[in-house]
Amino acid sequence: MHSNIDISSFTKDHHFYGSIHFLLTVKSFDLDSIRKRWLKSKKGVTGRSGSMERRTPAIGGVVHLHINEGKIEKSEIIIKDREPRGIHILKNKLALSTASCVHVWEDRDHYTVENDWLSYVHTVEFSPYDEDLLLISSSGLDTLIEVNFRKNAIIREWCAWENGLNMGVNPSNGNSIFLTRDENHAEELRRQKKEVFFIQDPKRDYLPTAMRAAFINSAYYDSSDPQNVVGTLFHAGKVLTINLDNGTSTSLLSGLKNPHGGRKLNGSIMATNTGSGEVILQNGQLRVSYDFKNLPGKPEFLGDLEWLQNSHWVNDFIATIDSNRNSIVLFNPDRGLIDIVPFDDCWAVQDFVHLTDQIDPSVMTDITQTT
């Protein structure tokens, strides 16, 4: 059963969430350039969203945003770095990804996670099962990596190309192209007259967004099973549960349009259906889509294009980054309440975390002192 709820019909209210603090990751302070690349890519041979050629990572940052009953009380850039995207806080630990590495702050300690297979990292999440572990989605190379961040050591790894998701699209001609990091496999595919893109050196062999096979743009632990994580495939329009121990995967949601942020929460599945402008909640056979398309504030030149970047539950409501309306949309699905809080229209906001009173204030202090 599938129902669609138009959240533009919700009651506008500034009070249901009160005073709230977020840390936003802004991958670039030049959203206009990103929009131009995005619109250009839609006109390409394949019609796939995403870059088709190598570019220099933009300078972005982390912003401390305080919203109080519909108004932004504070907006402070606390970090500037190359395309920060993923961010997660657990107790006194904060993880932040940049284009090709991950930083972790814990009390007065600062750790850096580096690996050749980290490329355009999108999400990071501390393990709920082991305080030393961190899950990383290396979107630029279709790979998930679980690391011991204290030792900068890989614990488990899942590469889409070695688990049934190895067919990308050549953005220059629209042909299928097989991706591999195994030289012997590359030679075998060439003998079969297949078009192959062999990643021999991940630091050198750039894989454009439009060419990726899976484009895993988020990965989160399954809170009910330490073997599994939930991964979101941008190009395939799917949310999968992935077993990091044996590599097997099972589809949880499919038929989506450029989704982000799929995860399992208390038995239900949540995903941001980016290109369709929906937040989806599924519990058993019941799927509810919360539709953003009729909300005001989208520039006319974007037409019917939608772009919801990611969503998180915060207390009893959902917060969503609406990139086309340059806003954080807060809505309570049970009470039918909504608020739309615009932020700087130059910001390309990627993700966010909710700062609670339980978070050790030393986390914020440590970040500003080490960057």
Disulfide bonds with the S-S distance in Angstrom:
none
